[in-house]
């Protein structure tokens, strides 16, 4: 456990267990080719932005079922 989260990595899948009032619980992280393109696609499909700082930083989205996940663009 580092800071306020536990990070579990398996291949391209990253799981975080956060201690954060705004992002409680498990947050999945997905690697994408272009975070801005992924954001537009997800917004068009009923997802919402939780926190967006752009490429290389926090890009949290929430799906229509309440699942929170982070998008990460590899450099």
N, C-alpha and C positions, 0 to 999 in steps of 0.2 A: 504494500500500500504506500503510495507516494502522495503526499499532500492530502487532497480531499477526494481521491479516487483510487480504485483498484482497476488495473488494466490487464485484460486477458487477450492474448493474440493467438490466432490460429490461421496461418496462411494470410489471406487478404481480409479476414474477418477480425475486427477488433471489438472487444466488449469492455465497457467501462461501468463500474459500479460507483456512482457519484455520491458525495455528501455535499449537496448543493440545494438550497431552498427552491430554486427555479427549475432544476433538472434532477429530481430525485429518481432513483431506481437505475435500471440498466439502460445504457445508451449504446446502440450499435453504430459502428462506423463503417461506411462504405467508400472504397476507393472508386473515383470516377475520372473519366478523361477530361472533363471540363465542368467545374463546379457551377459556373453561371448557367450553362446549358442544362445541367441537371436540375438546378433550382427552378428554371422556367418550366421544365417538363413537370416537375412535382407540383408546382403552384397550379398548373393547368389541370391537375388531377386531384384537386381538393386537399393538398397538403398545405401547411402553414409554416411560416418562418418563426422559430423560437428565438434564435440569436444568429445574426449573420455578420461575420467580419471579413469574409472573402478568402481567396486562395491562401492556403498555408496557415489559416487561423480557424477559429470556431465557426462552423456552418451548420447549426442545428435546425432540423426540420421536425414537424410532427405530422404523422399521417392521419387520415380521417378516423382511425380507431384509437388514437392516443399514443401510439408508439413514437418515441423520440429517437432520432438517429442523427449522426453527424456525417457530412459529406467531406471527403478529403481528396484533393487533386494531387497526384504524384507529380513531382518535378522532374 
